[in-house]
Amino acid sequence: MPVADAKNVPAVANRVAPRVAPSREGRVLVGGHFAPEVQTALKILAAKERSSIQALLAEGINAVFARRHEPQIAALSAVNGEA
């Protein structure tokens, strides 16, 4: 097995971390793959309710938690202007 010398190792210390929007600070992406019709239906519903897909997803996730008697913790950040 070859041994790497210092000049062939990338400089990890010089890498810059990507910037994160303040509304995403301390957040992670939770997603899934669905049929395109699901996306279309969510967009239409969000528009009808003057809401967002993220707000609808938080509502749905909290409904799953509630059915299982778990804390409803999928709150949206106030930074986004949504509660």
Salt bridges, closest charged atoms under 4 A:
none
